[in-house]
Amino acid sequence: MKTGEDVLEKPTFWQLVFSQSKVNGAPYQGEHLEGSIWSWPEATFLQRRLRQMRLDQASDKSMTN
């Protein structure tokens, strides 16, 4: 079983996050980060499946009209 002293020695993940945040006076380099070009993935399984379902629904509606 851990004693109270063991818990106080090592900060939790969230204590580290908050202690390193800009509002707590830690240095922040976010404005100076290098930009990168990013684009959404294309032709994923879910996108293909959604497209197919929409085509199927459109063809079903045209058959009932």
mmCIF file of the N, C-alpha and C atoms, coordinates in Angstrom:
data_MODEL
# 
_entry.id   MODEL 
# 
loop_
_atom_site.group_PDB 
_atom_site.id 
_atom_site.type_symbol 
_atom_site.label_atom_id 
_atom_site.label_alt_id 
_atom_site.label_comp_id 
_atom_site.label_asym_id 
_atom_site.label_entity_id 
_atom_site.label_seq_id 
_atom_site.pdbx_PDB_ins_code 
_atom_site.Cartn_x 
_atom_site.Cartn_y 
_atom_site.Cartn_z 
_atom_site.occupancy 
_atom_site.B_iso_or_equiv 
_atom_site.pdbx_formal_charge 
_atom_site.auth_seq_id 
_atom_site.auth_comp_id 
_atom_site.auth_asym_id 
_atom_site.auth_atom_id 
_atom_site.pdbx_PDB_model_num 
ATOM 1   N N  . MET A 1 1  ? 0.843   -1.187 0.000   1.00 0.00 ? 1  MET A N  1 
ATOM 2   C CA . MET A 1 1  ? 0.000   0.000  0.000   1.00 0.00 ? 1  MET A CA 1 
ATOM 3   C C  . MET A 1 1  ? 0.885   1.245  0.000   1.00 0.00 ? 1  MET A C  1 
ATOM 4   N N  . LYS A 1 2  ? 0.504   2.227  -0.794  1.00 0.00 ? 2  LYS A N  1 
ATOM 5   C CA . LYS A 1 2  ? 1.291   3.447  -0.873  1.00 0.00 ? 2  LYS A CA 1 
ATOM 6   C C  . LYS A 1 2  ? 0.996   4.341  0.322   1.00 0.00 ? 2  LYS A C  1 
ATOM 7   N N  . THR A 1 3  ? 2.030   4.977  0.776   1.00 0.00 ? 3  THR A N  1 
ATOM 8   C CA . THR A 1 3  ? 1.841   5.932  1.862   1.00 0.00 ? 3  THR A CA 1 
ATOM 9   C C  . THR A 1 3  ? 1.540   7.301  1.278   1.00 0.00 ? 3  THR A C  1 
ATOM 10  N N  . GLY A 1 4  ? 1.136   8.231  2.105   1.00 0.00 ? 4  GLY A N  1 
ATOM 11  C CA . GLY A 1 4  ? 0.857   9.586  1.656   1.00 0.00 ? 4  GLY A CA 1 
ATOM 12  C C  . GLY A 1 4  ? 2.083   10.251 1.074   1.00 0.00 ? 4  GLY A C  1 
ATOM 13  N N  . GLU A 1 5  ? 3.284   9.888  1.561   1.00 0.00 ? 5  GLU A N  1 
ATOM 14  C CA . GLU A 1 5  ? 4.518   10.487 1.055   1.00 0.00 ? 5  GLU A CA 1 
ATOM 15  C C  . GLU A 1 5  ? 4.791   10.055 -0.379  1.00 0.00 ? 5  GLU A C  1 
ATOM 16  N N  . ASP A 1 6  ? 4.496   8.792  -0.722  1.00 0.00 ? 6  ASP A N  1 
ATOM 17  C CA . ASP A 1 6  ? 4.709   8.312  -2.088  1.00 0.00 ? 6  ASP A CA 1 
ATOM 18  C C  . ASP A 1 6  ? 3.853   9.093  -3.083  1.00 0.00 ? 6  ASP A C  1 
ATOM 19  N N  . VAL A 1 7  ? 2.636   9.386  -2.715  1.00 0.00 ? 7  VAL A N  1 
ATOM 20  C CA . VAL A 1 7  ? 1.720   10.097 -3.598  1.00 0.00 ? 7  VAL A CA 1 
ATOM 21  C C  . VAL A 1 7  ? 2.205   11.529 -3.824  1.00 0.00 ? 7  VAL A C  1 
ATOM 22  N N  . LEU A 1 8  ? 2.752   12.152 -2.805  1.00 0.00 ? 8  LEU A N  1 
ATOM 23  C CA . LEU A 1 8  ? 3.190   13.538 -2.926  1.00 0.00 ? 8  LEU A CA 1 
ATOM 24  C C  . LEU A 1 8  ? 4.482   13.682 -3.732  1.00 0.00 ? 8  LEU A C  1 
ATOM 25  N N  . GLU A 1 9  ? 5.276   12.633 -3.814  1.00 0.00 ? 9  GLU A N  1 
ATOM 26  C CA . GLU A 1 9  ? 6.551   12.718 -4.520  1.00 0.00 ? 9  GLU A CA 1 
ATOM 27  C C  . GLU A 1 9  ? 6.383   12.834 -6.031  1.00 0.00 ? 9  GLU A C  1 
ATOM 28  N N  . LYS A 1 10 ? 5.496   12.072 -6.606  1.00 0.00 ? 10 LYS A N  1 
ATOM 29  C CA . LYS A 1 10 ? 5.337   12.048 -8.055  1.00 0.00 ? 10 LYS A CA 1 
ATOM 30  C C  . LYS A 1 10 ? 4.029   12.741 -8.445  1.00 0.00 ? 10 LYS A C  1 
ATOM 31  N N  . PRO A 1 11 ? 4.115   13.853 -9.219  1.00 0.00 ? 11 PRO A N  1 
ATOM 32  C CA . PRO A 1 11 ? 2.880   14.536 -9.626  1.00 0.00 ? 11 PRO A CA 1 
ATOM 33  C C  . PRO A 1 11 ? 2.097   13.686 -10.627 1.00 0.00 ? 11 PRO A C  1 
ATOM 34  N N  . THR A 1 12 ? 0.796   13.858 -10.628 1.00 0.00 ? 12 THR A N  1 
ATOM 35  C CA . THR A 1 12 ? -0.050  13.139 -11.573 1.00 0.00 ? 12 THR A CA 1 
ATOM 36  C C  . THR A 1 12 ? 0.112   13.754 -12.962 1.00 0.00 ? 12 THR A C  1 
ATOM 37  N N  . PHE A 1 13 ? -0.399  13.064 -13.942 1.00 0.00 ? 13 PHE A N  1 
ATOM 38  C CA . PHE A 1 13 ? -0.347  13.558 -15.312 1.00 0.00 ? 13 PHE A CA 1 
ATOM 39  C C  . PHE A 1 13 ? -0.958  14.946 -15.414 1.00 0.00 ? 13 PHE A C  1 
ATOM 40  N N  . TRP A 1 14 ? -2.142  15.129 -14.810 1.00 0.00 ? 14 TRP A N  1 
ATOM 41  C CA . TRP A 1 14 ? -2.834  16.413 -14.921 1.00 0.00 ? 14 TRP A CA 1 
ATOM 42  C C  . TRP A 1 14 ? -2.124  17.508 -14.142 1.00 0.00 ? 14 TRP A C  1 
ATOM 43  N N  . GLN A 1 15 ? -1.494  17.160 -13.040 1.00 0.00 ? 15 GLN A N  1 
ATOM 44  C CA . GLN A 1 15 ? -0.698  18.160 -12.326 1.00 0.00 ? 15 GLN A CA 1 
ATOM 45  C C  . GLN A 1 15 ? 0.451   18.643 -13.207 1.00 0.00 ? 15 GLN A C  1 
ATOM 46  N N  . LEU A 1 16 ? 1.068   17.735 -13.941 1.00 0.00 ? 16 LEU A N  1 
ATOM 47  C CA . LEU A 1 16 ? 2.139   18.124 -14.860 1.00 0.00 ? 16 LEU A CA 1 
ATOM 48  C C  . LEU A 1 16 ? 1.612   19.009 -15.987 1.00 0.00 ? 16 LEU A C  1 
ATOM 49  N N  . VAL A 1 17 ? 0.456   18.652 -16.533 1.00 0.00 ? 17 VAL A N  1 
ATOM 50  C CA . VAL A 1 17 ? -0.134  19.437 -17.622 1.00 0.00 ? 17 VAL A CA 1 
ATOM 51  C C  . VAL A 1 17 ? -0.401  20.859 -17.153 1.00 0.00 ? 17 VAL A C  1 
ATOM 52  N N  . PHE A 1 18 ? -1.055  20.985 -16.003 1.00 0.00 ? 18 PHE A N  1 
ATOM 53  C CA . PHE A 1 18 ? -1.397  22.319 -15.520 1.00 0.00 ? 18 PHE A CA 1 
ATOM 54  C C  . PHE A 1 18 ? -0.175  23.112 -15.083 1.00 0.00 ? 18 PHE A C  1 
ATOM 55  N N  . SER A 1 19 ? 0.821   22.443 -14.533 1.00 0.00 ? 19 SER A N  1 
ATOM 56  C CA . SER A 1 19 ? 2.023   23.168 -14.103 1.00 0.00 ? 19 SER A CA 1 
ATOM 57  C C  . SER A 1 19 ? 2.825   23.672 -15.298 1.00 0.00 ? 19 SER A C  1 
ATOM 58  N N  . GLN A 1 20 ? 2.653   23.036 -16.462 1.00 0.00 ? 20 GLN A N  1 
ATOM 59  C CA . GLN A 1 20 ? 3.391   23.436 -17.651 1.00 0.00 ? 20 GLN A CA 1 
ATOM 60  C C  . GLN A 1 20 ? 2.561   24.321 -18.583 1.00 0.00 ? 20 GLN A C  1 
ATOM 61  N N  . SER A 1 21 ? 1.402   24.763 -18.127 1.00 0.00 ? 21 SER A N  1 
ATOM 62  C CA . SER A 1 21 ? 0.544   25.559 -19.000 1.00 0.00 ? 21 SER A CA 1 
ATOM 63  C C  . SER A 1 21 ? 0.972   27.022 -19.013 1.00 0.00 ? 21 SER A C  1 
ATOM 64  N N  . LYS A 1 22 ? 0.593   27.698 -20.060 1.00 0.00 ? 22 LYS A N  1 
ATOM 65  C CA . LYS A 1 22 ? 0.945   29.106 -20.270 1.00 0.00 ? 22 LYS A CA 1 
ATOM 66  C C  . LYS A 1 22 ? 0.386   29.982 -19.143 1.00 0.00 ? 22 LYS A C  1 
ATOM 67  N N  . VAL A 1 23 ? -0.839  29.702 -18.708 1.00 0.00 ? 23 VAL A N  1 
ATOM 68  C CA . VAL A 1 23 ? -1.457  30.535 -17.678 1.00 0.00 ? 23 VAL A CA 1 
ATOM 69  C C  . VAL A 1 23 ? -0.761  30.410 -16.333 1.00 0.00 ? 23 VAL A C  1 
ATOM 70  N N  . ASN A 1 24 ? -0.018  29.352 -16.119 1.00 0.00 ? 24 ASN A N  1 
ATOM 71  C CA . ASN A 1 24 ? 0.717   29.181 -14.878 1.00 0.00 ? 24 ASN A CA 1 
ATOM 72  C C  . ASN A 1 24 ? 2.158   29.660 -14.994 1.00 0.00 ? 24 ASN A C  1 
ATOM 73  N N  . GLY A 1 25 ? 2.461   30.401 -16.066 1.00 0.00 ? 25 GLY A N  1 
ATOM 74  C CA . GLY A 1 25 ? 3.768   31.014 -16.198 1.00 0.00 ? 25 GLY A CA 1 
ATOM 75  C C  . GLY A 1 25 ? 4.815   30.185 -16.901 1.00 0.00 ? 25 GLY A C  1 
ATOM 76  N N  . ALA A 1 26 ? 4.457   29.013 -17.371 1.00 0.00 ? 26 ALA A N  1 
ATOM 77  C CA . ALA A 1 26 ? 5.431   28.182 -18.076 1.00 0.00 ? 26 ALA A CA 1 
ATOM 78  C C  . ALA A 1 26 ? 5.659   28.751 -19.475 1.00 0.00 ? 26 ALA A C  1 
ATOM 79  N N  . PRO A 1 27 ? 6.853   28.587 -20.026 1.00 0.00 ? 27 PRO A N  1 
ATOM 80  C CA . PRO A 1 27 ? 7.098   29.093 -21.380 1.00 0.00 ? 27 PRO A CA 1 
ATOM 81  C C  . PRO A 1 27 ? 6.240   28.334 -22.401 1.00 0.00 ? 27 PRO A C  1 
ATOM 82  N N  . TYR A 1 28 ? 5.718   29.050 -23.368 1.00 0.00 ? 28 TYR A N  1 
ATOM 83  C CA . TYR A 1 28 ? 4.851   28.466 -24.386 1.00 0.00 ? 28 TYR A CA 1 
ATOM 84  C C  . TYR A 1 28 ? 5.394   28.842 -25.752 1.00 0.00 ? 28 TYR A C  1 
ATOM 85  N N  . GLN A 1 29 ? 5.635   27.861 -26.584 1.00 0.00 ? 29 GLN A N  1 
ATOM 86  C CA . GLN A 1 29 ? 6.223   28.096 -27.895 1.00 0.00 ? 29 GLN A CA 1 
ATOM 87  C C  . GLN A 1 29 ? 5.225   27.876 -29.036 1.00 0.00 ? 29 GLN A C  1 
ATOM 88  N N  . GLY A 1 30 ? 3.955   27.779 -28.716 1.00 0.00 ? 30 GLY A N  1 
ATOM 89  C CA . GLY A 1 30 ? 2.936   27.470 -29.721 1.00 0.00 ? 30 GLY A CA 1 
ATOM 90  C C  . GLY A 1 30 ? 2.874   28.430 -30.874 1.00 0.00 ? 30 GLY A C  1 
ATOM 91  N N  . GLU A 1 31 ? 3.083   29.720 -30.618 1.00 0.00 ? 31 GLU A N  1 
ATOM 92  C CA . GLU A 1 31 ? 3.031   30.699 -31.693 1.00 0.00 ? 31 GLU A CA 1 
ATOM 93  C C  . GLU A 1 31 ? 4.212   30.560 -32.637 1.00 0.00 ? 31 GLU A C  1 
ATOM 94  N N  . HIS A 1 32 ? 5.264   29.882 -32.201 1.00 0.00 ? 32 HIS A N  1 
ATOM 95  C CA . HIS A 1 32 ? 6.472   29.769 -32.999 1.00 0.00 ? 32 HIS A CA 1 
ATOM 96  C C  . HIS A 1 32 ? 6.643   28.381 -33.633 1.00 0.00 ? 32 HIS A C  1 
ATOM 97  N N  . LEU A 1 33 ? 5.622   27.538 -33.515 1.00 0.00 ? 33 LEU A N  1 
ATOM 98  C CA . LEU A 1 33 ? 5.719   26.206 -34.101 1.00 0.00 ? 33 LEU A CA 1 
ATOM 99  C C  . LEU A 1 33 ? 5.669   26.288 -35.614 1.00 0.00 ? 33 LEU A C  1 
ATOM 100 N N  . GLU A 1 34 ? 6.361   25.389 -36.244 1.00 0.00 ? 34 GLU A N  1 
ATOM 101 C CA . GLU A 1 34 ? 6.382   25.345 -37.704 1.00 0.00 ? 34 GLU A CA 1 
ATOM 102 C C  . GLU A 1 34 ? 5.025   24.868 -38.212 1.00 0.00 ? 34 GLU A C  1 
ATOM 103 N N  . GLY A 1 35 ? 4.514   25.552 -39.205 1.00 0.00 ? 35 GLY A N  1 
ATOM 104 C CA . GLY A 1 35 ? 3.241   25.166 -39.784 1.00 0.00 ? 35 GLY A CA 1 
ATOM 105 C C  . GLY A 1 35 ? 3.379   23.939 -40.669 1.00 0.00 ? 35 GLY A C  1 
ATOM 106 N N  . SER A 1 36 ? 2.306   23.223 -40.818 1.00 0.00 ? 36 SER A N  1 
ATOM 107 C CA . SER A 1 36 ? 2.342   22.062 -41.700 1.00 0.00 ? 36 SER A CA 1 
ATOM 108 C C  . SER A 1 36 ? 1.065   22.029 -42.526 1.00 0.00 ? 36 SER A C  1 
ATOM 109 N N  . ILE A 1 37 ? 1.177   21.480 -43.704 1.00 0.00 ? 37 ILE A N  1 
ATOM 110 C CA . ILE A 1 37 ? 0.025   21.344 -44.591 1.00 0.00 ? 37 ILE A CA 1 
ATOM 111 C C  . ILE A 1 37 ? -0.617  19.995 -44.312 1.00 0.00 ? 37 ILE A C  1 
ATOM 112 N N  . TRP A 1 38 ? -1.913  20.027 -44.080 1.00 0.00 ? 38 TRP A N  1 
ATOM 113 C CA . TRP A 1 38 ? -2.631  18.808 -43.746 1.00 0.00 ? 38 TRP A CA 1 
ATOM 114 C C  . TRP A 1 38 ? -3.926  18.779 -44.535 1.00 0.00 ? 38 TRP A C  1 
ATOM 115 N N  . SER A 1 39 ? -4.292  17.613 -44.986 1.00 0.00 ? 39 SER A N  1 
ATOM 116 C CA . SER A 1 39 ? -5.565  17.485 -45.688 1.00 0.00 ? 39 SER A CA 1 
ATOM 117 C C  . SER A 1 39 ? -6.309  16.271 -45.144 1.00 0.00 ? 39 SER A C  1 
ATOM 118 N N  . TRP A 1 40 ? -7.625  16.336 -45.254 1.00 0.00 ? 40 TRP A N  1 
ATOM 119 C CA . TRP A 1 40 ? -8.453  15.244 -44.773 1.00 0.00 ? 40 TRP A CA 1 
ATOM 120 C C  . TRP A 1 40 ? -8.160  13.979 -45.580 1.00 0.00 ? 40 TRP A C  1 
ATOM 121 N N  . PRO A 1 41 ? -8.204  12.829 -44.932 1.00 0.00 ? 41 PRO A N  1 
ATOM 122 C CA . PRO A 1 41 ? -8.030  11.577 -45.679 1.00 0.00 ? 41 PRO A CA 1 
ATOM 123 C C  . PRO A 1 41 ? -9.152  11.410 -46.697 1.00 0.00 ? 41 PRO A C  1 
ATOM 124 N N  . GLU A 1 42 ? -8.810  10.830 -47.814 1.00 0.00 ? 42 GLU A N  1 
ATOM 125 C CA . GLU A 1 42 ? -9.796  10.642 -48.872 1.00 0.00 ? 42 GLU A CA 1 
ATOM 126 C C  . GLU A 1 42 ? -9.980  9.159  -49.160 1.00 0.00 ? 42 GLU A C  1 
ATOM 127 N N  . ALA A 1 43 ? -11.169 8.820  -49.618 1.00 0.00 ? 43 ALA A N  1 
ATOM 128 C CA . ALA A 1 43 ? -11.513 7.451  -50.018 1.00 0.00 ? 43 ALA A CA 1 
ATOM 129 C C  . ALA A 1 43 ? -11.300 6.450  -48.892 1.00 0.00 ? 43 ALA A C  1 
ATOM 130 N N  . THR A 1 44 ? -11.684 6.847  -47.678 1.00 0.00 ? 44 THR A N  1 
ATOM 131 C CA . THR A 1 44 ? -11.613 5.892  -46.571 1.00 0.00 ? 44 THR A CA 1 
ATOM 132 C C  . THR A 1 44 ? -12.791 4.932  -46.676 1.00 0.00 ? 44 THR A C  1 
ATOM 133 N N  . PHE A 1 45 ? -12.770 3.882  -45.919 1.00 0.00 ? 45 PHE A N  1 
ATOM 134 C CA . PHE A 1 45 ? -13.857 2.911  -45.937 1.00 0.00 ? 45 PHE A CA 1 
ATOM 135 C C  . PHE A 1 45 ? -15.181 3.582  -45.593 1.00 0.00 ? 45 PHE A C  1 
ATOM 136 N N  . LEU A 1 46 ? -15.185 4.406  -44.538 1.00 0.00 ? 46 LEU A N  1 
ATOM 137 C CA . LEU A 1 46 ? -16.434 5.030  -44.115 1.00 0.00 ? 46 LEU A CA 1 
ATOM 138 C C  . LEU A 1 46 ? -16.964 6.009  -45.158 1.00 0.00 ? 46 LEU A C  1 
ATOM 139 N N  . GLN A 1 47 ? -16.087 6.738  -45.812 1.00 0.00 ? 47 GLN A N  1 
ATOM 140 C CA . GLN A 1 47 ? -16.536 7.648  -46.865 1.00 0.00 ? 47 GLN A CA 1 
ATOM 141 C C  . GLN A 1 47 ? -17.114 6.872  -48.039 1.00 0.00 ? 47 GLN A C  1 
ATOM 142 N N  . ARG A 1 48 ? -16.461 5.787  -48.431 1.00 0.00 ? 48 ARG A N  1 
ATOM 143 C CA . ARG A 1 48 ? -16.979 4.973  -49.538 1.00 0.00 ? 48 ARG A CA 1 
ATOM 144 C C  . ARG A 1 48 ? -18.318 4.353  -49.157 1.00 0.00 ? 48 ARG A C  1 
ATOM 145 N N  . ARG A 1 49 ? -18.432 3.886  -47.932 1.00 0.00 ? 49 ARG A N  1 
ATOM 146 C CA . ARG A 1 49 ? -19.673 3.256  -47.465 1.00 0.00 ? 49 ARG A CA 1 
ATOM 147 C C  . ARG A 1 49 ? -20.820 4.267  -47.440 1.00 0.00 ? 49 ARG A C  1 
ATOM 148 N N  . LEU A 1 50 ? -20.548 5.469  -46.950 1.00 0.00 ? 50 LEU A N  1 
ATOM 149 C CA . LEU A 1 50 ? -21.571 6.503  -46.915 1.00 0.00 ? 50 LEU A CA 1 
ATOM 150 C C  . LEU A 1 50 ? -22.023 6.869  -48.318 1.00 0.00 ? 50 LEU A C  1 
ATOM 151 N N  . ARG A 1 51 ? -21.070 7.013  -49.227 1.00 0.00 ? 51 ARG A N  1 
ATOM 152 C CA . ARG A 1 51 ? -21.407 7.331  -50.619 1.00 0.00 ? 51 ARG A CA 1 
ATOM 153 C C  . ARG A 1 51 ? -22.289 6.238  -51.215 1.00 0.00 ? 51 ARG A C  1 
ATOM 154 N N  . GLN A 1 52 ? -21.947 4.978  -50.952 1.00 0.00 ? 52 GLN A N  1 
ATOM 155 C CA . GLN A 1 52 ? -22.726 3.859  -51.477 1.00 0.00 ? 52 GLN A CA 1 
ATOM 156 C C  . GLN A 1 52 ? -24.137 3.844  -50.889 1.00 0.00 ? 52 GLN A C  1 
ATOM 157 N N  . MET A 1 53 ? -24.244 4.104  -49.602 1.00 0.00 ? 53 MET A N  1 
ATOM 158 C CA . MET A 1 53 ? -25.571 4.120  -48.965 1.00 0.00 ? 53 MET A CA 1 
ATOM 159 C C  . MET A 1 53 ? -26.433 5.241  -49.535 1.00 0.00 ? 53 MET A C  1 
ATOM 160 N N  . ARG A 1 54 ? -25.822 6.400  -49.766 1.00 0.00 ? 54 ARG A N  1 
ATOM 161 C CA . ARG A 1 54 ? -26.584 7.506  -50.352 1.00 0.00 ? 54 ARG A CA 1 
ATOM 162 C C  . ARG A 1 54 ? -27.038 7.181  -51.764 1.00 0.00 ? 54 ARG A C  1 
ATOM 163 N N  . LEU A 1 55 ? -26.179 6.541  -52.548 1.00 0.00 ? 55 LEU A N  1 
ATOM 164 C CA . LEU A 1 55 ? -26.568 6.135  -53.897 1.00 0.00 ? 55 LEU A CA 1 
ATOM 165 C C  . LEU A 1 55 ? -27.697 5.117  -53.846 1.00 0.00 ? 55 LEU A C  1 
ATOM 166 N N  . ASP A 1 56 ? -27.605 4.173  -52.919 1.00 0.00 ? 56 ASP A N  1 
ATOM 167 C CA . ASP A 1 56 ? -28.656 3.164  -52.782 1.00 0.00 ? 56 ASP A CA 1 
ATOM 168 C C  . ASP A 1 56 ? -29.983 3.805  -52.393 1.00 0.00 ? 56 ASP A C  1 
ATOM 169 N N  . GLN A 1 57 ? -29.945 4.762  -51.465 1.00 0.00 ? 57 GLN A N  1 
ATOM 170 C CA . GLN A 1 57 ? -31.180 5.436  -51.044 1.00 0.00 ? 57 GLN A CA 1 
ATOM 171 C C  . GLN A 1 57 ? -31.771 6.245  -52.194 1.00 0.00 ? 57 GLN A C  1 
ATOM 172 N N  . ALA A 1 58 ? -30.921 6.898  -52.968 1.00 0.00 ? 58 ALA A N  1 
ATOM 173 C CA . ALA A 1 58 ? -31.403 7.686  -54.098 1.00 0.00 ? 58 ALA A CA 1 
ATOM 174 C C  . ALA A 1 58 ? -32.055 6.781  -55.138 1.00 0.00 ? 58 ALA A C  1 
ATOM 175 N N  . SER A 1 59 ? -31.464 5.638  -55.390 1.00 0.00 ? 59 SER A N  1 
ATOM 176 C CA . SER A 1 59 ? -32.043 4.726  -56.384 1.00 0.00 ? 59 SER A CA 1 
ATOM 177 C C  . SER A 1 59 ? -33.341 4.112  -55.858 1.00 0.00 ? 59 SER A C  1 
ATOM 178 N N  . ASP A 1 60 ? -33.437 3.858  -54.548 1.00 0.00 ? 60 ASP A N  1 
ATOM 179 C CA . ASP A 1 60 ? -34.664 3.336  -53.973 1.00 0.00 ? 60 ASP A CA 1 
ATOM 180 C C  . ASP A 1 60 ? -35.787 4.366  -54.096 1.00 0.00 ? 60 ASP A C  1 
ATOM 181 N N  . LYS A 1 61 ? -35.483 5.633  -53.879 1.00 0.00 ? 61 LYS A N  1 
ATOM 182 C CA . LYS A 1 61 ? -36.510 6.676  -53.988 1.00 0.00 ? 61 LYS A CA 1 
ATOM 183 C C  . LYS A 1 61 ? -36.962 6.863  -55.422 1.00 0.00 ? 61 LYS A C  1 
ATOM 184 N N  . SER A 1 62 ? -36.031 6.744  -56.351 1.00 0.00 ? 62 SER A N  1 
ATOM 185 C CA . SER A 1 62 ? -36.421 6.920  -57.747 1.00 0.00 ? 62 SER A CA 1 
ATOM 186 C C  . SER A 1 62 ? -37.267 5.753  -58.227 1.00 0.00 ? 62 SER A C  1 
ATOM 187 N N  . MET A 1 63 ? -37.098 4.585  -57.660 1.00 0.00 ? 63 MET A N  1 
ATOM 188 C CA . MET A 1 63 ? -37.914 3.440  -58.048 1.00 0.00 ? 63 MET A CA 1 
ATOM 189 C C  . MET A 1 63 ? -39.327 3.527  -57.500 1.00 0.00 ? 63 MET A C  1 
ATOM 190 N N  . THR A 1 64 ? -39.490 4.163  -56.335 1.00 0.00 ? 64 THR A N  1 
ATOM 191 C CA . THR A 1 64 ? -40.828 4.263  -55.735 1.00 0.00 ? 64 THR A CA 1 
ATOM 192 C C  . THR A 1 64 ? -41.626 5.408  -56.310 1.00 0.00 ? 64 THR A C  1 
ATOM 193 N N  . ASN A 1 65 ? -40.992 6.360  -56.965 1.00 0.00 ? 65 ASN A N  1 
ATOM 194 C CA . ASN A 1 65 ? -41.717 7.516  -57.541 1.00 0.00 ? 65 ASN A CA 1 
ATOM 195 C C  . ASN A 1 65 ? -42.202 7.236  -58.921 1.00 0.00 ? 65 ASN A C  1 
# 
